[in-house]
């Protein structure tokens, strides 16, 4: 059985969504393309956005990862401006957004009303109340390696509706099969049912 990797950085893994590095070259399979907060270059933002839009092809599944990060040195106002412009691009090309968020969840939530497409928080690893606020505002959550050992995150995942989550490896070194097996246990469903649900969720966000 193949397991869909919602967000990864591995060029040799075609079954999933490959995150193209900023100013990188897209592969010939599904990918996402965006400007990560840490990669914003003040003074060259128009050039970066031009790179982004010129690399949106049929294989581009989503815009991102993009978002807000309180730990990077880029001015928060500039981060918000670049995030908003990527939301506008997402609206224009009708592709979902893969969101990177560090200690800026309520700011990200405030942008939800500006987005016409699905917004997915990748690598979700926060508290129950944040998960509830995100779900209440119609975000999707993508979970990674932390689910294998973080008991509080496992409890959160139990409460997340099955049509509102994805699974990913991101940059971590582990097998996606481990994650699918753990999540099938947590959700009390078979691997086949889990795989089918993830496929259905992908179709939902793909079709807006």
Number of C-alpha atoms within 10 A of each C-alpha: 7 9 19 22 22 28 26 20 17 15 12 8 14 15 14 22 25 27 28 24 17 18 17 12 11 20 15 11 16 20 26 27 30 29 26 21 26 16 16 19 14 13 8 10 16 12 11 20 19 12 18 22 16 9 19 19 14 10 15 21 24 28 27 30 26 25 29 26 22 14 11 13 11 17 13 15 10 16 23 18 12 24 24 17 12 24 25 16 18 22 18 11 14 19 24 24 30 27 26 21 22 15 12 15 19 12 13 21 17 10 14 17 8 12 17 17 22 22 27 26 25 25 23 23 21 14 11 16 10 14 23 15 14 21 16 10 14 15 20 24 23 22 25 24 21 17 22 16 10 11 11 15 19 19 14 18 20 15 13 17 11 14 14 19 23 25 25 24 24 21 13 13 8 12 12 19 15 12 21 22 15 17 22 17 13 16 17 12 12 14 18 11 12 20 17 12 17 21 15 13 17 18 11 13 20 15 11 12
